[in-house]
């Protein structure tokens, strides 16, 4: 039958683990297994407008099983093609059918303004002749060959004439004082107590003091307009204060974990790793502190707690791995090496730990790491 793969090469054994409630054990190797990865082949290389992870619409094939809106797995692999995962796809003998990208061009009489519209952010479309063209859609290009926005919307449909509107998801939050001494572009702010809950939350600062007025410009796909100054604005960064200067210990290379503070949020847990030190002794003079960024963690009025662990990386640049999973064989190791080490020797008895900063597409089901000198 056709089953869902739940694990590959469990415990290093060349195998796939599938979910089959009716399955029974067999004592020896038997049968065949075929991955339901289908290749739609083209005469010429597939356009880069088809992107892995996005969806494409396939139609008019010799078998209806090959039609549908499918997620692209890869393009132009050992030939001109689009690869998709499809459990009921069938082989067809010759070229047939079409493939349409899920990107649409919204044409305008004048150029859409930047940075209000920015590639990677979403634009809010409304009042079009077909409701499928309304909504928040990710911008993939701006003013490409004309006055337009190119957005990703696999459910979009063509419309015969100009219609509808496109609005930015950047919002201006008026401030009672100049915020430029506390914020820089790229910081995050915590908004609370606004006239509508949609304007509350944690948002990235995109601009400061737009049009020379005291304000913060943030990106919020759910935001709505409100009149005047309303609500409260807090920086997501927090000061961890010390009684004495600790700058000889803590630097912006440090990661820390605290105990005994007003909130357990400052201690590493399953959802939050060690906290990166972003500044040391902010404010200068006798302001002894480190600065971390932690949305939702409360301030602390009275001294309490201490730094339990302070860590620094042994690397000047964090190593990373890149892989093409389609080329891996059973029991293959994905390997990397680095010479980007911090100068000097690590003292004897120092504990070394492995902290994975990012793992795309969720957590691994099986992860084994071997370090070699």
C-alpha positions as CSV (number, residue, x, y, z in Angstrom):
1,X,0.0,0.0,0.0
2,X,0.9,3.7,0.2
3,X,2.1,4.8,3.6
4,X,3.5,7.9,5.3
5,X,7.2,7.8,6.1
6,X,7.8,8.8,9.8
7,X,11.5,8.1,10.1
8,X,14.5,7.4,7.8
9,X,17.6,5.3,8.8
10,X,16.5,4.7,12.4
11,X,19.5,4.2,14.7
12,X,21.8,4.3,11.6
13,X,20.1,1.2,10.1
14,X,19.4,1.5,6.4
15,X,15.6,1.6,6.5
16,X,12.4,3.6,6.4
17,X,9.8,3.5,9.2
18,X,6.2,3.8,8.0
19,X,2.9,4.2,9.8
20,X,0.7,1.2,9.0
21,X,-1.9,0.2,11.6
22,X,-2.6,-3.1,9.8
23,X,1.0,-4.1,9.3
24,X,2.5,-7.5,10.4
25,X,6.1,-8.5,10.9
26,X,7.9,-10.4,8.2
27,X,11.0,-12.5,8.9
28,X,13.1,-11.6,5.9
29,X,13.6,-8.9,3.3
30,X,10.9,-9.0,0.7
31,X,8.8,-6.7,-1.6
32,X,9.7,-3.3,-3.1
33,X,9.3,0.3,-2.0
34,X,9.0,3.3,-4.3
35,X,9.2,6.9,-3.2
36,X,6.1,8.8,-4.4
37,X,8.3,11.6,-5.9
38,X,7.0,12.6,-9.3
39,X,9.0,14.5,-12.0
40,X,7.2,16.9,-14.4
41,X,9.6,17.2,-17.2
42,X,10.1,20.2,-19.5
43,X,11.9,20.9,-22.8
44,X,13.7,23.9,-21.3
45,X,14.9,24.7,-17.8
46,X,12.1,25.6,-15.5
47,X,11.7,29.3,-14.6
48,X,13.1,30.5,-11.3
49,X,9.6,31.8,-10.6
50,X,8.9,28.2,-9.5
51,X,10.4,27.9,-6.0
52,X,10.7,24.9,-3.7
53,X,8.3,25.2,-0.9
54,X,5.7,27.2,-2.9
55,X,2.8,25.6,-4.8
56,X,2.2,25.3,-8.5
57,X,-1.0,24.4,-10.3
58,X,-0.8,21.4,-12.6
59,X,-3.6,20.8,-15.2
60,X,-4.6,19.0,-18.4
61,X,-2.5,15.9,-17.9
62,X,-3.3,12.5,-19.4
63,X,-4.3,11.3,-16.0
64,X,-6.3,13.5,-13.6
65,X,-4.2,12.1,-10.8
66,X,-1.3,14.3,-12.0
67,X,-3.5,17.5,-11.8
68,X,-3.9,19.7,-8.8
69,X,-2.3,22.4,-6.7
70,X,0.9,20.8,-5.4
71,X,3.9,21.9,-3.3
72,X,7.2,22.1,-5.3
73,X,9.9,19.9,-3.8
74,X,12.7,20.9,-6.2
75,X,13.3,22.2,-9.7
76,X,15.8,21.4,-12.5
77,X,17.2,18.3,-10.8
78,X,19.5,16.4,-13.2
79,X,17.4,17.8,-16.0
80,X,14.6,20.3,-16.8
81,X,11.8,19.4,-14.3
82,X,9.6,20.1,-11.3
83,X,9.6,17.5,-8.5
84,X,6.6,17.1,-6.3
85,X,5.5,14.5,-3.7
86,X,2.3,12.9,-4.8
87,X,1.0,9.6,-3.4
88,X,-1.3,8.8,-6.3
89,X,0.7,10.2,-9.2
90,X,1.0,8.0,-12.3
91,X,3.6,7.8,-15.1
92,X,2.6,9.2,-18.5
93,X,4.3,8.4,-21.7
94,X,4.8,11.8,-23.3
95,X,4.8,15.5,-22.5
96,X,1.3,16.7,-21.6
97,X,-0.4,19.2,-19.4
98,X,0.6,22.6,-18.0
99,X,2.2,24.0,-14.8
100,X,1.3,27.5,-13.6
101,X,3.3,29.3,-11.0
102,X,1.4,30.6,-7.9
103,X,2.7,34.2,-8.4
104,X,0.6,37.0,-9.7
105,X,1.3,40.5,-11.0
106,X,-0.8,43.4,-9.7
107,X,-0.3,46.3,-12.2
108,X,-0.5,50.0,-11.1
109,X,-0.4,53.3,-12.9
110,X,2.4,54.5,-10.7
111,X,5.2,52.7,-8.9
112,X,4.3,51.2,-5.5
113,X,6.2,53.0,-2.8
114,X,9.2,51.5,-1.0
115,X,9.9,50.7,1.8
116,X,6.2,50.5,2.6
117,X,6.1,47.6,0.1
118,X,9.2,45.4,0.7
119,X,10.1,42.0,-0.8
120,X,9.5,39.3,1.8
121,X,6.7,41.2,3.6
122,X,3.1,40.8,2.7
123,X,0.7,43.3,1.0
124,X,-3.0,43.4,2.0
125,X,-5.1,43.2,-1.1
126,X,-8.8,44.1,-1.1
127,X,-11.9,44.9,-3.2
128,X,-10.8,42.9,-6.3
129,X,-13.3,41.4,-8.8
130,X,-12.6,37.9,-7.4
131,X,-12.4,37.3,-3.6
132,X,-9.5,34.8,-4.2
133,X,-7.3,37.8,-5.0
134,X,-8.0,39.5,-1.7
135,X,-5.9,38.9,1.4
136,X,-2.4,39.2,2.8
137,X,0.1,37.8,0.2
138,X,3.9,37.7,0.3
139,X,5.7,40.1,-2.0
140,X,8.2,38.4,-4.3
141,X,9.1,41.4,-6.5
142,X,8.4,45.1,-6.8
143,X,8.2,47.2,-10.0
144,X,9.5,44.2,-12.1
145,X,9.4,45.4,-15.7
146,X,6.8,48.1,-14.8
147,X,4.7,49.6,-12.1
148,X,3.6,46.5,-10.2
149,X,3.7,44.2,-7.2
150,X,4.4,40.5,-7.7
151,X,2.8,38.4,-4.9
152,X,2.6,34.7,-4.1
153,X,-1.0,33.5,-4.0
154,X,-1.6,29.9,-5.3
155,X,-5.4,30.5,-5.2
156,X,-5.3,33.7,-7.3
157,X,-7.2,34.1,-10.6
158,X,-6.7,36.4,-13.6
159,X,-9.0,39.4,-13.8
160,X,-9.6,41.4,-16.9
161,X,-9.1,45.0,-15.8
162,X,-7.5,47.0,-13.0
163,X,-9.5,46.7,-9.8
164,X,-9.0,46.6,-6.0
165,X,-6.4,48.1,-3.7
166,X,-3.1,47.1,-2.1
167,X,-2.2,48.4,1.3
168,X,1.1,48.1,3.3
169,X,1.2,46.2,6.5
170,X,3.5,48.8,8.0
171,X,1.9,51.0,10.7
172,X,2.9,54.2,12.4
173,X,2.6,54.3,16.2
174,X,2.8,57.8,17.5
175,X,5.0,58.3,20.6
176,X,4.7,61.0,23.2
177,X,8.6,61.5,23.2
178,X,11.4,60.9,20.7
179,X,12.1,57.2,20.7
180,X,15.4,57.4,18.8
181,X,17.5,57.2,22.0
182,X,16.0,53.8,22.9
183,X,15.3,52.1,19.5
184,X,17.2,51.4,16.4
185,X,15.8,49.8,13.2
186,X,15.7,46.1,13.6
187,X,14.9,46.2,17.4
188,X,11.6,44.7,18.6
189,X,9.0,46.5,20.5
190,X,6.2,45.2,22.8
191,X,2.9,47.0,22.2
192,X,0.2,46.9,24.9
193,X,-3.2,48.5,25.8
194,X,-4.1,49.9,22.4
195,X,-7.7,50.7,21.3
196,X,-7.8,47.4,19.5
197,X,-6.1,44.2,20.5
198,X,-4.9,43.7,16.9
199,X,-2.4,46.4,17.5
200,X,-0.9,44.7,20.5
201,X,2.0,42.3,20.3
202,X,5.7,42.0,19.5
203,X,6.8,43.7,16.3
204,X,10.0,44.6,14.5
205,X,10.8,48.3,14.2
206,X,11.1,49.2,10.5
207,X,11.5,53.0,10.7
208,X,12.0,55.6,13.5
209,X,10.5,59.2,13.4
210,X,9.0,59.0,10.0
211,X,8.4,62.4,8.5
212,X,10.4,63.9,11.4
213,X,7.6,63.2,13.9
214,X,8.0,61.1,17.1
215,X,6.9,57.6,16.0
216,X,7.8,54.0,15.4
217,X,6.9,52.3,12.2
218,X,6.3,48.5,12.7
219,X,5.2,45.6,10.5
220,X,1.9,44.0,11.6
221,X,-0.3,42.1,9.2
222,X,-3.3,42.2,11.6
223,X,-2.9,46.0,12.4
224,X,-5.7,48.5,12.0
225,X,-5.7,52.3,12.0
226,X,-6.1,54.2,15.3
227,X,-6.2,58.0,15.9
228,X,-3.5,59.7,17.9
229,X,-1.3,58.3,20.7
230,X,-2.8,55.2,22.4
231,X,-1.4,52.3,24.3
232,X,2.0,51.6,25.7
233,X,5.3,50.9,24.0
234,X,8.0,48.8,25.7
235,X,11.3,47.7,24.3
236,X,11.6,43.9,24.3
237,X,15.2,44.3,25.6
238,X,15.7,43.9,29.3
239,X,18.5,45.2,31.6
240,X,20.0,42.6,34.0
241,X,21.7,44.9,36.6
242,X,24.8,44.2,38.7
243,X,26.1,45.7,41.9
244,X,29.6,46.0,40.4
245,X,31.2,46.2,37.0
246,X,31.2,42.8,35.3
247,X,32.5,43.9,31.9
248,X,35.6,41.8,32.4
249,X,33.4,38.7,32.4
250,X,30.5,39.4,30.1
251,X,30.9,40.6,26.5
252,X,28.6,40.7,23.5
253,X,30.0,37.2,22.8
254,X,28.4,35.9,25.9
255,X,25.2,33.8,26.3
256,X,23.7,33.6,29.8
257,X,21.2,31.7,32.0
258,X,19.8,33.2,35.2
259,X,18.2,31.8,38.4
260,X,16.4,33.4,41.3
261,X,14.9,36.2,39.1
262,X,11.4,37.6,39.2
263,X,10.5,35.2,36.4
264,X,11.6,31.7,35.4
265,X,11.6,33.1,31.8
266,X,15.3,34.1,32.3
267,X,16.3,30.5,32.7
268,X,16.8,28.2,29.7
269,X,13.9,25.8,29.1
270,X,12.5,23.8,26.2
271,X,11.3,26.8,24.2
272,X,14.0,29.3,25.1
273,X,17.8,28.7,24.9
274,X,20.5,30.7,26.6
275,X,20.1,34.5,26.2
276,X,22.4,36.4,24.0
277,X,24.2,39.4,25.6
278,X,23.5,42.4,23.3
279,X,25.1,45.2,25.2
280,X,27.2,45.6,28.3
281,X,26.9,48.5,30.8
282,X,24.2,50.3,28.8
283,X,24.0,54.0,29.9
284,X,27.7,54.2,30.9
285,X,29.1,55.5,34.2
286,X,28.0,53.3,37.1
287,X,25.3,51.6,35.1
288,X,26.5,48.0,35.5
289,X,24.4,45.6,33.5
290,X,24.0,43.4,30.5
291,X,21.2,43.7,28.0
292,X,19.2,40.7,26.6
293,X,16.2,40.6,24.3
294,X,13.2,38.7,25.7
295,X,9.6,39.4,24.7
296,X,7.2,39.1,27.6
297,X,9.7,38.7,30.4
298,X,8.8,41.2,33.2
299,X,10.9,43.9,34.6
300,X,12.2,43.4,38.2
301,X,12.0,46.2,40.7
302,X,14.3,44.8,43.4
303,X,17.7,43.0,43.2
304,X,17.4,39.2,43.1
305,X,18.9,36.2,41.4
306,X,22.3,35.7,39.7
307,X,23.8,34.5,36.5
308,X,24.0,30.7,36.8
309,X,25.8,30.0,33.5
310,X,27.8,32.2,31.1
311,X,28.9,30.7,27.8
312,X,30.9,31.8,24.8
313,X,31.3,30.1,21.5
314,X,34.6,28.5,20.5
315,X,33.9,29.6,17.0
316,X,34.3,33.1,15.4
317,X,31.7,32.1,12.8
318,X,29.1,29.5,13.7
319,X,29.5,26.4,11.4
320,X,26.5,25.5,9.3
321,X,25.5,22.5,7.2
322,X,23.9,22.5,3.8
323,X,22.5,19.3,2.2
324,X,20.7,18.0,-0.8
325,X,18.6,15.2,0.7
326,X,17.9,13.7,-2.7
327,X,21.6,12.7,-3.1
328,X,22.1,11.0,0.3
329,X,22.6,7.3,0.4
330,X,21.7,5.0,3.3
331,X,23.9,5.7,6.4
332,X,25.5,8.7,4.8
333,X,27.0,11.3,7.1
334,X,26.6,15.0,6.4
335,X,30.0,16.5,7.2
336,X,31.5,19.9,7.7
337,X,34.7,21.3,8.9
338,X,35.8,24.7,10.2
339,X,39.0,26.7,11.0
340,X,37.0,29.6,12.5
341,X,38.1,29.1,16.1
342,X,38.6,31.8,18.7
343,X,42.3,32.3,19.3
344,X,43.9,30.7,22.4
345,X,43.6,27.5,24.4
346,X,40.5,26.1,26.2
347,X,41.4,25.6,29.9
348,X,41.5,22.0,31.1
349,X,38.2,20.9,32.7
350,X,36.1,23.3,30.6
351,X,32.7,21.9,29.7
352,X,31.8,21.9,26.0
353,X,28.2,21.9,24.9
354,X,26.5,21.9,21.5
355,X,23.8,24.5,21.0
356,X,21.9,24.3,17.7
357,X,20.9,27.8,16.8
358,X,18.6,26.9,13.9
359,X,17.1,23.8,12.4
360,X,14.9,24.5,9.3
361,X,11.5,22.9,9.0
362,X,11.1,21.8,12.6
363,X,13.1,19.5,14.9
364,X,15.0,16.4,13.6
365,X,13.5,13.0,14.5
366,X,17.0,11.5,14.7
367,X,20.2,13.6,15.2
368,X,23.6,12.2,16.0
369,X,26.7,14.4,16.2
370,X,30.3,13.3,16.2
371,X,33.1,15.8,16.7
372,X,36.6,15.2,15.5
373,X,39.8,17.2,16.1
